[in-house]
């Protein structure tokens, strides 16, 4: 039985300005990948310098220029994601977004899941559970508004494509894509995008709005349904500890909003959570199909 090889990949531009823990993200899986390919967009901060400063022969940098005219549904993110993925040479690809971290305690589980599924050609991807931190590192967002699982490892020997940065479709037929057939990685992704300091979050929202062709919202962590949050009871990955102290909001407390004070979207998800509890189902969106 051959040992599977694994490439890491991601994309980033102006990561320092926008408050991404991109170096920590790369380092969180660098020990378990055979190479790590990063598409670094031309920007105006020290992002490229920081990545070049990572002392590892596994790092492979592709310098890119973003298409500033591409404003449809985040497709510029798909372009950059695929630039990095298409340069990967391993059997499997581990894609991490620049605000996603893997806990060191999950490394063995990930490698074990990869080994168990490598010689099962029907398994095309591995699905991770998610911790979405919100407001501060002490709080998790748990409503179905937040995807609870997502593919982050995919076979590099199938025709896969990213419609935007978040997920893949498999092009097993010429004209129609489908979500990948997947197995569980038995590990978590720790998502820190919504705990960064609010001014950085506002800058990030302005960039996202530009590439998704919608108005930029005024960012705040306060106007959220308190019932959609719960206290985090675990430990954070070692690699993110210093970043959290220096770059995260640390004193967030959810507001005590009544149902009538919630936004329309939060009312919808409050109702969805009620339905989930009663029917014991998961109403969050899924971009994969678990192989039974």
N, C-alpha and C positions, 0 to 999 in steps of 0.2 A: 504494500500500500504506500503510495507516494505521499510525501509530506507537502501540504498545500503551501504555496507562497502567497504573500499578502502585501499589497501596496496601500499606502495611505495617500489621500489626495484632498485638496481643498483649494479655494480661491480667496483672495483678499485684495482690497484696495483701500488706502487711507485707514488702515486698521487702528493706528494709534489715535488719530483724530476722532474717530467714531467710537472709541472705547471698547474695542473687541479684545478679548484675551487670546489673541491668535497664536502667540508664541506658546502659551500654556496649553492650548488645544493641540498643537503639533506635538509638544513634548509628552502629552498624556498617552499617546499610543506609539511613540517613536521606538520604544523598546521591543514592540511586538510586530513591527512591520519590517519588510526587507528594503523598502524605499519609501520616501514620502515626496510626492510631487505637489508643488504649490504654484498656481497661476497667480502672479502678483501684478495687479493692474497698475499702470503708470499713475502716480498720485503726487501729492505735495507734502508728504510727511516722511517719517523715518521707517515706514513699514518694511520696505525692501532691505534696508540696512539691518533691522532687527532680525529678519529671517536669515540673512547672510551670516549673522553672528552666531547662529545655532551651530555648535561644533559637532557636526556629524556628517560622515560621508553618505548617509542615506538621503540627505536633502537634495532635491532636484528642483531648481527654480526655472519657471518659464515667465518671462516678462511679457506682458500683454498691454494692449490699448483697448479700452472699453468703447463700444459703439454708443455714443451719447444720444443718437437718434432713436435708439431702441427703447420704447417706453410701453410696450404691450406686455402686461401681466408678468413682469419679472423675467422676461426671456433673456435679458442680458446676463442674469445670474446663471441661467441654464447654459448659455454659451461658455461662460468662464468655468463652470463646473466640468463641462465636457472637455474643454481644453486640457484640464489637469487629468481627468480620467483617461482620455485617449492616449496620454503619454505614459500611463502605467503599464508595466510589463509582467506583473504577477498573475497568478491564477485567479485571485480575488482582489477586489478593491474596497478599502475602508474609507468612505467619504465622511468627513466631519465638517460641519459648518464652523465658522471661526469663533463662535461663542459656545461651542459644545465641548465638553470635557469627558474623558473616560476615567473612572476611578481605578487606581492601581489594583484594588482588590478583585476587580472583574477581569483582569488580563487572562488568568488561567481559564476562566469560564468561556471567554471568547475564543481562545485558541482551541479549546476542547470542542466547542460547537462547530468550529471550522473543520477540525479533523473528522468529526463524526459525519459531517454532511458533504465532505469533499468528493467522495465517490458515490454520491447519490445525485445523478444528473438531473433528476426532477426538482431538486432544491436549487433555486436560482439566487436566493438572497437570505440574509439573516436579519431578523427584526429585533430591535432593542426597545425595552421599556424606557420611559422618560421621567425625569424629574425636571419640571419647569419651575424654576425659581422666579418669584415675583415680588417686586418691591424691595426686598432685602433677602439676604441668604437664609433667613430663618423661615421664610414662607414659600409654600408650593401652590401653584395654580392647578386645580384638579377638576374643573368643570369640563364637559365635552367640547367646549370651545377650543381646548388645547389637545392636540393629538397625543394619545397616551402611548402609542407605539409607532415606530417608523423603521423602514429599511435603512441601514447604514453600511452594510457589506453586501456586495453583489458580485456574481461571477464575472470575470473579465473575459470570458470566452463566449458570451452570448451578446445578441444585439440589444443593447439597452440605451435609453435616451432619457434625458431630464427635461420635462416641459418647463420647469422652473428649478430653483435651487433645492427644493425640499425633497422631492421624490423621483422615482424612476418609473418608466414604462418599458416593457419588453416588446420589441418589434419582431415577434416570431412569425408574423405574417406581414406582407408587404405594405398593406394599407391601414392596418389597425393595430394599435398598441394595447397592451393589457398590463395589469399590475403583476409583479413577479410572484411566483410560487415560493413560499418562504418557510423557514424554520425559526424557532426562537433562539436568540443568542444567549439567553439567560444572563443578561447584563443590562446595565442602565447607561443612558446618556444623561449627563448633568448639563442642563441648558441654562446659561447665565445671562442671556441677552436682555432680560427684563429686570435686572438688578443694577445695571450700570448707573452711574450718576446721571441725574435727570437731564442735565445740559448735553451730555453725550448722547443720551437717548433721543433728544430732540434733533440733534444733527443726523443721527441714523435714520430717524423717521423722515426727514427731509430728503435723504438720498433714496430711501425706499419709495416714497411717493413719486419721485421723478421717474423711476423705472417701472412703476405700476400705473402711471397715468391717473393719479387721483390727488386730491387736495391733502396738504400736510396737516395732520391734527396737532392740536396743542397737547403736548405730552404731560401726563401726570400719572402717578401711581395710585392716587387717592380714590378716584371714582371707579371703584371695582366692587362687585358683590362680595361682601365678607364671607358669605357662605360658599363661595367658590374657592376659598383659600383654606389651607390647613398648615399647621406647624410642621416643619421638617424635623424628623427625629433621628436622622442618620448622621454620618460624617461626610465632610467635603473631601474631594481628592486632594492629596498633599500639594500637587502642582499649582492649585488655584488659591491656596491660603493667602499668600502675600498679595496677589491681585485683588482679592476681596477686601482686604484691609485698606488698600490704597485707592481702589476704583469703584467699589460698590456703595450703594446707599445702605447704611447700616442701622437706621433707626425708624424704619417704616412700621406703621401700625395701621391696620385696615380700619376704614371709617365705618361707623355703625349706621349703615344705610337701610332704610325700610324698603319694602318691595316697590312701593310707588315712586321712590327716589331713584331706582335703578334705570339704566338705559334700556332701550328696547331690546338690544342684543343680550344684555345680562338677564333681563326678565325671561327671554326665551331659554337661556341656558339654565336658569334657576328651575324652570319647569322641566327641562330635560333631565336635570339631576334627580328631581322627584320621580320621574318616570323610570329612570335607571334603578333607583332604590326599590321601587315597587315591583318592577318586572325582572330585576337582576340581569340587566343587559348593559352593553356599552354602546353609547350613541356617538362617540367620537369618530372622526373620519379616519378611514383606513386606506392606505395606498398599497396594499399587499393582500395576498391570500395565503393563510397558514395551511400547510399540507397536513392533513389528518393522518 
